[in-house]
C-alpha cells in the first residue's frame, strides 16, 4: 500500500509542476518565475537545521521503537518540543535579518527593484508554513513506525491537490505573486495543523514542552551536530543550486532553463527517493535485527530493478524531451539539448549512488555524510567559479561531482561504516551492478557526440 501511494504522490507532484510552470511563465513572466524558484531554494537552505533535526529524531525513534518503545516515545516527545522552539527561532532570525539589513534582499534575489519589495515577506511566509509542516511530519513518525507510511502519503497527496487547484485558479484569475504565495503557505499550514490534531487523537503524547522534555530535545540537538552540517551542505548542493545561481549572478534566462530542465531530470531521482523513503523503516528494522540477507536483497532490488527502470525511461524519452519541453514552457524558455543531456548523465550517476546514501542516512552515519557533503560543496563552489556564468559548464560540473561521489567516495564511506559496525554488506556487488548504468551513460555520450556532429555539419 505504501508503494502504491508513493507512486500516486509522485504522479501528483509531477502534475503540479507540469501544470504550474507554464502558468507561471505565461502569467508572471520569466523574472517572477525565477524569484519563485529562488524563494523555494532559499527556504530549503534556511531550514537545514530543522530539517536535519527532524530526520535525526525520526531515525532515532524508528531504530529504538522495535527494542524500547518507552525510550522511543521520550525521544519523539523531546523532538517535537524542541523542533517547535528551533523553528520559531529560525523564522524570527530571518525576519529580523531582512528588517535590519535591507540590502540582504538584493544579495538573495539579485534585484534592487522596489517593485519586488514583497519578496522577503514571501520567503518568511514559506518558512513559517514549512516549519509547521516539519512539526507535523515529525509527529507522523508514529504512523511510519507502525507500517502506516501510506497514511502520511495520503495526506501529502491531498495537500498537493489542494495546492494545485488553488494556485492554478489564482494565477488564471491574475492574482498577484504575493497573494498566490500567501494562499499557498496558508494551505500548507492549515493541512499540517489538521493532521497533527488527528495524530494527537490516535497517538497522544504527554509532557510536551515540560522543562525536562525540552532539555532532552536540546541534548538530541547537540548529538546531531554533524548531521546539521551535512544537511546544510546537502541542501546547498541540491535544493540550493538555484540560490547559488542567483549568488553567482547568472541571468534570469539561465536560471529559468536550469529550473525547468532540472524539474524534468529530477523526475527519476524524485521517484526513487520517494520509494526509498517507504523502505527506510524496513531498512532500519533489518539493521537493528542484524538481518544481512534481507538487507542485501533490498539493495539489489534498488540497484537492479528500480534504478534500471529509471535508466531505461531516460533513454526512451530522449527523442521527445525537446518537443515536450517547448510545448510545456510555451516557448518562454529556450531549450538546450547539450545542457539537458549532461544533466541526464548527472542523474544516472546520482541514481546509482542513492542506494548507499539511503543506508548512511537511515542509520544516522553522521561522520560519513558530513565528509561527503563537505567535499561535494567545495567541488561545486570551485565549479561555479570555473563555469563563469556558462550554464552548460554548470551541468558538466554537476555530472563530474556525482561521478566522483557515486563511484569513489560513497563506496569508501560505506566500507568504513561496514567495518566499524560489522555490517555484512558486499562492496564488490556494488561495483558489479554498475555495468547497466555505465551503458546508459555511454549511450547518452554517444547521443551528445552525434548531436554535435550533426549540428556541425549544418553549420558548414
PEMO-V397905 format. One record per residue. PSI is psi in whole degrees, 0 to 359 (none if undefined). D_FIRST is the distance of its C-alpha to the first C-alpha in Angstrom with 2 decimals. Layout:
PSI&D_FIRST / PSI&D_FIRST
This chain:
321&0.00 / 319&3.81 / 319&5.45 / 313&5.12 / 333&6.31 / 318&8.51 / 317&9.98 / 317&10.64 / 317&12.20 / 314&14.20 / 316&15.48 / 320&16.52 / 316&18.13 / 319&19.97 / 321&21.07 / 312&22.44 / 318&24.55 / 322&25.64 / 315&26.86 / 326&28.40 / 306&30.26 / 326&32.67 / 316&33.15 / 318&34.20 / 321&36.40 / 313&38.14 / 334&38.66 / 327&39.08 / 169&40.46 / 323&39.84 / 310&41.26 / 325&39.09 / 319&35.99 / 321&36.97 / 322&37.52 / 313&33.99 / 321&32.69 / 319&35.11 / 314&34.02 / 323&30.36 / 316&31.61 / 322&33.97 / 317&31.36 / 320&29.28 / 315&32.48 / 324&33.70 / 19&30.51 / 327&30.38 / 309&31.50 / 325&28.99 / 316&26.07 / 318&27.31 / 319&27.81 / 311&24.30 / 321&22.85 / 312&25.43 / 318&24.78 / 317&20.98 / 314&21.64 / 319&24.33 / 314&22.30 / 319&19.46 / 329&22.18 / 332&24.18 / 322&21.65 / 350&21.42 / 334&25.23 / 88&26.71 / 326&24.78 / 315&27.99 / 321&28.70 / 319&25.16 / 319&25.58 / 323&28.96 / 317&27.62 / 317&25.13 / 311&27.97 / 321&30.31 / 314&27.90 / 317&27.27 / 312&31.00 / 329&32.23 / 322&29.70 / 313&31.09 / 315&34.62 / 317&33.88 / 317&32.28 / 320&35.27 / 315&37.61 / 314&36.13 / 319&36.15 / 319&39.68 / 315&40.96 / 319&39.87 / 315&41.33 / 324&44.60 / 317&44.71 / 326&44.69 / 318&47.22 / 325&49.60 / 84&49.28 / 332&49.18 / 347&49.53 / 330&46.01 / 316&44.76 / 322&46.72 / 319&45.48 / 314&41.77 / 357&41.87 / 47&44.96 / 140&46.76 / 3&49.80 / 122&49.61 / 341&50.04 / 340&48.06 / 32&44.91 / 344&45.74 / 352&42.53 / 315&40.31 / 323&40.46 / 318&39.53 / 318&36.43 / 315&35.43 / 322&35.99 / 317&33.99 / 324&30.96 / 317&31.54 / 315&31.60 / 317&28.40 / 327&26.57 / 316&28.04 / 318&26.68 / 324&23.22 / 319&23.54 / 317&24.43 / 320&21.38 / 329&19.11 / 316&20.99 / 327&20.55 / 353&16.76 / 335&16.90 / 329&17.05 / 316&13.39 / 313&12.54 / 341&14.66 / 15&13.25 / 21&9.76 / 40&8.68 / 326&8.62 / 334&6.26 / 317&9.33 / 323&11.55 / 322&10.01 / 316&10.58 / 315&14.05 / 321&14.69 / 314&14.00 / 321&16.34 / 314&18.83 / 321&19.12 / 316&19.65 / 316&22.33 / 312&23.89 / 311&24.02 / 315&25.64 / 311&28.01 / 320&29.19 / 316&29.68 / 315&31.75 / 318&33.80 / 318&34.55 / 328&35.54 / 11&37.80 / 30&39.47 / 150&38.67 / 171&39.70 / 314&37.67 / 319&38.01 / 317&36.80 / 316&33.65 / 313&32.91 / 324&33.65 / 318&31.47 / 314&28.51 / 324&29.13 / 318&29.50 / 314&26.13 / 312&24.41 / 318&26.39 / 314&25.98 / 319&22.18 / 318&22.14 / 317&24.69 / 319&22.96 / 325&19.68 / 320&21.90 / 318&23.68 / 317&20.50 / 321&19.57 / 327&23.18 / 323&23.11 / 321&20.20 / 74&21.24 / 136&24.93 / 142&26.71 / 164&30.45 / 25&33.38 / 137&31.92 / 11&34.79 / 151&37.11 / 315&39.59 / 322&38.32 / 317&34.66 / 321&35.73 / 321&37.82 / 322&34.85 / 321&32.95 / 319&35.97 / 318&36.06 / 321&32.45 / 318&33.38 / 326&36.35 / 336&34.42 / 26&32.19 / 317&35.11 / 327&34.33 / 322&30.75 / 318&32.14 / 313&34.55 / 325&32.01 / 322&29.62 / 312&32.59 / 326&33.49 / 315&29.93 / 320&29.77 / 325&33.22 / 0&32.33 / 274&29.15 / 334&28.85 / 2&32.57 / 323&33.88 / 320&34.68 / 321&36.59 / 321&38.49 / 321&39.44 / 316&40.92 / 320&42.73 / 11&44.20 / 41&45.32 / 145&43.58 / 165&44.37 / 330&41.95 / 318&41.68 / 319&40.48 / 319&37.94 / 318&36.64 / 314&36.41 / 315&34.61 / 315&32.08 / 317&31.29 / 318&31.28 / 329&29.12 / 317&26.54 / 312&26.39 / 322&26.66 / 358&24.00 / 310&21.37 / 322&20.53 / 318&20.94 / 317&18.70 / 314&15.88 / 320&16.39 / 317&16.83 / 318&13.60 / 321&11.73 / 325&14.16 / 326&13.49 / 336&9.97 / 353&12.00 / 312&14.89 / 322&14.38 / 319&14.17 / 312&17.23 / 324&19.07 / 317&18.53 / 323&19.84 / 318&22.75 / 324&23.57 / 3&23.69 / 40&25.55 / 87&23.34 / 325&24.79 / 318&23.65 / 324&19.91 / 317&20.68 / 319&22.58 / 319&19.87 / 316&17.40 / 319&20.22 / 322&21.19 / 318&17.75 / 314&17.95 / 317&21.58 / 356&21.94 / 296&18.83 / 308&17.21 / 318&20.70 / 324&22.45 / 316&20.20 / 323&21.04 / 315&24.67 / 321&25.03 / 319&23.68 / 313&26.33 / 318&29.08 / 332&28.29 / 356&28.40 / 314&31.78 / 341&33.97 / 359&32.18 / 312&31.71 / 310&35.13 / 323&35.19 / 320&31.74 / 314&32.84 / 319&36.12 / 320&34.56 / 315&31.89 / 0&34.47 / 32&37.10 / 7&39.66 / 342&39.65 / 133&38.69 / 125&40.47 / 144&38.32 / 106&39.29 / 332&38.03 / 317&39.34 / 316&37.50 / 312&34.29 / 321&34.52 / 322&35.42 / 327&32.40 / 322&30.25 / 317&31.96 / 318&31.12 / 322&27.42 / 315&27.52 / 318&29.16 / 317&26.63 / 319&23.67 / 321&25.48 / 348&26.16 / 330&22.72 / 323&21.78 / 318&24.78 / 322&24.32 / 315&20.78 / 311&22.47 / 321&25.37 / 320&23.44 / 333&21.11 / 13&24.25 / 48&26.36 / 77&28.87 / 315&31.00 / 316&34.20 / 316&32.63 / 321&30.60 / 315&33.71 / 319&35.94 / 308&33.60 / 325&33.18 / 315&36.86 / 316&37.98 / 321&35.72 / 315&37.07 / 315&40.65 / 320&40.24 / 319&38.68 / 320&41.45 / 318&44.03 / 322&42.38 / 322&42.51 / 316&46.21 / 325&46.80 / 332&44.95 / 49&47.65 / 25&45.50 / 116&44.62 / 329&40.95 / 321&40.90 / 327&42.15 / 318&39.26 / 320&36.82 / 316&38.90 / 314&38.81 / 317&35.01 / 317&34.68 / 321&37.27 / 318&35.73 / 325&32.31 / 310&34.23 / 319&36.04 / 309&32.99 / 325&30.64 / 329&33.35 / 306&35.68 / 310&34.69 / 314&31.07 / 323&31.90 / 317&34.93 / 319&33.05 / 320&30.37 / 319&33.22 / 317&35.04 / 320&32.08 / 315&31.47 / 317&35.14 / 321&35.32 / 8&32.40 / 44&32.82 / 138&29.40 / 78&29.37 / 130&28.03 / 118&29.96 / 328&31.28 / 323&32.95 / 328&29.69 / 316&28.74 / 322&31.88 / 328&31.65 / 6&28.26 / 341&29.89 / 311&31.72 / 325&29.23 / 321&28.94 / 318&32.74 / 318&33.14 / 316&30.99 / 319&33.21 / 320&36.36 / 323&35.46 / 322&34.90 / 320&38.30 / 321&39.93 / 317&38.60 / 313&40.13 / 319&43.41 / 318&43.58 / 320&43.04 / 315&45.70 / 322&48.23 / 316&47.65 / 325&48.18 / 319&51.22 / 321&52.80 / 321&52.26 / 325&54.02 / none&56.92
